[in-house]
Amino acid sequence: MERNNLYPIFLKVKSLNILIVGGGFVAEEKLRFLLKSSPDASVTMVSPMFREDTLSLSKKGNVTLINDVYKKEYLQGKHMVVATTDVPEVNIQVWKDCRAESKLVNVADNPPYCDFYMGGIVTKGNVKLAISTNGKSPTTAKRLRQFFEDVIPENIDDLVNNLNEYRKTIKGNFEEKVETLNEFTKGLIAKKES
């Protein structure tokens, strides 16, 4: 049976430089997703054209728009790259250039050319849940995101903040603190008896 072997991480993209190659609908979707999750992300977009909505969206964040075709020089100083053009040869060239420079790259809708996927994300205050379908079904990730947005209570952040304050008061070594917090929070996932 196939399984998802991706390693989930949460990146502090405020301290990373991200490049999006393309200016069409997919590029806009990737930018919107990125800014929704990380409004302080530093993003550069390069394309010979940008959609009107992309121009408006770019003003809401730290986004630099460059009206040009992709050139390898645009990778300089970038940590992550997302290729979204409708020209497969350009996307593959972006992938090759990124591989040569050890940069993380995502070629939209082309899993063999992705080091990472941009999955579904649910954010409620300090709580963030990421959903991956291993690149198989973005629609399923979207539906799961909608489900979790509905079932995770809006006040979950109050619980997290209260537990953080409680954690600061616990005495003992690391293992003892973990045991105390585990005991204190086990009721959060207690199964209901039928």
C-alpha positions as a printed NumPy array, in Angstrom:
array([[  0.   ,   0.   ,   0.   ],
       [  1.318,   3.426,  -0.98 ],
       [  1.804,   5.958,   1.818],
       [  2.689,   9.607,   2.187],
       [  6.409,   9.844,   3.022],
       [  6.58 ,  13.645,   2.947],
       [  8.147,  15.316,   5.975],
       [  5.906,  18.146,   7.215],
       [  7.581,  21.334,   8.424],
       [  6.404,  24.854,   9.172],
       [  8.683,  27.42 ,   7.565],
       [  9.287,  30.925,   8.878],
       [  8.912,  32.401,   5.417],
       [  9.341,  35.929,   6.777],
       [ 13.071,  35.184,   6.83 ],
       [ 13.112,  33.443,   3.421],
       [ 13.029,  34.88 ,  -0.093],
       [ 10.473,  33.251,  -2.366],
       [ 10.242,  33.483,  -6.142],
       [  7.092,  32.769,  -8.128],
       [  7.689,  32.392, -11.855],
       [  4.525,  33.256, -13.744],
       [  1.755,  35.814, -13.568],
       [ -1.385,  33.936, -14.504],
       [ -4.166,  32.384, -12.467],
       [ -2.021,  29.624, -10.904],
       [  0.654,  32.134,  -9.859],
       [ -2.048,  34.29 ,  -8.295],
       [ -3.482,  31.265,  -6.491],
       [ -0.026,  30.378,  -5.088],
       [  0.555,  33.978,  -3.99 ],
       [ -2.871,  34.185,  -2.356],
       [ -2.273,  30.888,  -0.527],
       [  1.149,  32.034,   0.648],
       [  0.004,  35.447,   1.869],
       [ -3.065,  34.008,   3.576],
       [ -0.896,  31.652,   5.589],
       [  2.114,  33.968,   6.   ],
       [  1.185,  37.634,   5.435],
       [  4.774,  38.694,   6.175],
       [  6.292,  36.506,   3.428],
       [  8.837,  38.138,   1.129],
       [  7.852,  37.239,  -2.442],
       [  9.177,  38.181,  -5.865],
       [  7.122,  37.375,  -8.955],
       [  8.566,  37.428, -12.451],
       [  6.368,  37.32 , -15.539],
       [  5.852,  39.275, -18.76 ],
       [  2.24 ,  39.853, -17.589],
       [  0.241,  39.899, -14.331],
       [ -3.483,  39.547, -13.779],
       [ -5.315,  42.582, -12.356],
       [ -6.155,  40.661,  -9.188],
       [ -2.486,  39.735,  -8.781],
       [ -1.527,  43.414,  -9.008],
       [ -4.067,  44.237,  -6.263],
       [ -3.026,  41.293,  -4.114],
       [  0.647,  42.201,  -4.386],
       [ -0.065,  45.547,  -2.692],
       [ -1.3  ,  43.73 ,   0.43 ],
       [  2.046,  42.101,   1.165],
       [  5.799,  42.317,   0.725],
       [  5.587,  41.42 ,  -2.97 ],
       [  7.867,  42.628,  -5.753],
       [  6.613,  42.284,  -9.332],
       [  9.112,  42.087, -12.187],
       [  7.789,  42.393, -15.738],
       [ 10.159,  40.075, -17.568],
       [ 10.574,  36.521, -18.781],
       [ 12.26 ,  34.02 , -16.489],
       [ 16.05 ,  34.156, -16.365],
       [ 18.302,  32.08 , -14.124],
       [ 19.595,  35.292, -12.524],
       [ 16.236,  35.711, -10.776],
       [ 17.122,  32.729,  -8.554],
       [ 19.927,  34.678,  -6.888],
       [ 19.215,  35.068,  -3.174],
       [ 16.023,  32.992,  -3.327],
       [ 15.386,  30.045,  -1.003],
       [ 12.191,  28.65 ,  -2.516],
       [ 10.813,  28.824,  -6.028],
       [  7.366,  28.09 ,  -7.458],
       [  7.067,  27.731, -11.247],
       [  3.564,  28.332, -12.592],
       [  3.884,  29.256, -16.253],
       [  1.778,  27.65 , -18.964],
       [  4.966,  26.824, -20.887],
       [  6.227,  23.403, -19.747],
       [  9.739,  24.039, -21.098],
       [ 10.093,  27.15 , -18.922],
       [  8.855,  25.297, -15.83 ],
       [ 11.297,  22.428, -16.439],
       [ 14.14 ,  24.915, -16.931],
       [ 13.251,  26.55 , -13.604],
       [ 13.339,  23.093, -12.008],
       [ 16.736,  22.277, -13.577],
       [ 18.196,  25.633, -12.497],
       [ 16.916,  25.15 ,  -8.947],
       [ 18.311,  21.6  ,  -8.763],
       [ 21.724,  22.895,  -9.903],
       [ 21.673,  25.524,  -7.135],
       [ 20.124,  23.341,  -4.378],
       [ 16.996,  25.481,  -4.094],
       [ 13.618,  24.102,  -3.09 ],
       [ 11.268,  24.144,  -6.064],
       [  7.624,  23.41 ,  -6.799],
       [  6.48 ,  23.131, -10.41 ],
       [  2.724,  23.624, -10.109],
       [  0.628,  20.607, -11.043],
       [  3.701,  18.533, -11.883],
       [  4.582,  16.337,  -8.844],
       [  7.77 ,  14.769, -10.286],
       [  9.243,  18.283, -10.401],
       [  8.362,  19.253,  -6.827],
       [ 10.498,  19.25 ,  -3.698],
       [  7.444,  20.351,  -1.74 ],
       [  3.701,  20.731,  -2.118],
       [  1.566,  23.61 ,  -0.932],
       [ -1.191,  21.672,   0.835],
       [ -4.37 ,  22.723,   2.587],
       [ -3.905,  24.84 ,   5.714],
       [ -6.227,  25.601,   8.609],
       [ -5.209,  28.473,  10.9  ],
       [ -6.94 ,  29.364,  14.161],
       [ -4.725,  31.785,  16.076],
       [ -1.532,  29.941,  17.046],
       [ -2.89 ,  26.603,  15.87 ],
       [ -2.052,  25.656,  12.295],
       [ -2.911,  22.357,  10.66 ],
       [ -1.391,  21.391,   7.31 ],
       [ -2.978,  18.781,   5.047],
       [ -1.234,  16.815,   2.327],
       [ -2.539,  14.244,  -0.115],
       [  0.982,  13.551,  -1.394],
       [  0.229,  15.631,  -4.476],
       [ -2.534,  13.222,  -5.515],
       [ -5.668,  15.283,  -4.889],
       [ -5.592,  19.006,  -4.065],
       [ -9.411,  18.918,  -4.048],
       [ -9.403,  16.39 ,  -1.199],
       [ -6.969,  18.599,   0.738],
       [ -9.33 ,  21.523,   0.169],
       [-12.348,  19.571,   1.448],
       [-10.407,  18.372,   4.507],
       [ -9.335,  21.965,   5.171],
       [-12.981,  23.06 ,   5.075],
       [-13.932,  20.209,   7.427],
       [-11.251,  21.088,   9.992],
       [-12.069,  24.798,   9.776],
       [-15.586,  23.849,  10.876],
       [-14.701,  21.378,  13.653],
       [-11.751,  23.13 ,  15.312],
       [-13.299,  25.591,  17.751],
       [-12.639,  29.301,  17.285],
       [-11.456,  29.555,  20.902],
       [ -8.708,  26.914,  20.46 ],
       [ -6.181,  29.743,  20.727],
       [ -7.394,  30.479,  24.279],
       [ -6.639,  26.875,  25.213],
       [ -3.176,  27.046,  23.644],
       [ -2.331,  30.303,  25.408],
       [ -3.607,  29.002,  28.765],
       [ -1.604,  25.777,  28.399],
       [  1.474,  27.815,  27.541],
       [  1.076,  29.816,  30.757],
       [  0.479,  26.616,  32.749],
       [  3.56 ,  25.016,  31.165],
       [  5.715,  27.852,  32.521],
       [  4.64 ,  27.021,  36.088],
       [  5.415,  23.284,  35.996],
       [  8.443,  22.178,  38.04 ],
       [ 10.755,  19.272,  37.274],
       [ 12.929,  18.05 ,  34.434],
       [ 11.831,  17.858,  30.808],
       [ 10.354,  14.353,  31.078],
       [  8.363,  15.273,  34.198],
       [  6.991,  18.391,  32.523],
       [  5.957,  16.392,  29.461],
       [  4.254,  13.777,  31.633],
       [  2.377,  16.481,  33.569],
       [  1.189,  18.171,  30.371],
       [  0.232,  14.833,  28.817],
       [ -1.866,  13.96 ,  31.848],
       [ -3.436,  17.419,  31.952],
       [ -4.384,  17.436,  28.247],
       [ -5.433,  13.823,  27.673],
       [ -9.077,  14.802,  28.109],
       [ -8.816,  16.822,  24.888],
       [ -8.825,  13.649,  22.838],
       [-10.684,  11.295,  25.139],
       [-12.916,   8.969,  23.141],
       [-16.586,   8.978,  23.925],
       [-18.033,   5.699,  25.123],
       [-20.827,   4.352,  22.94 ]])
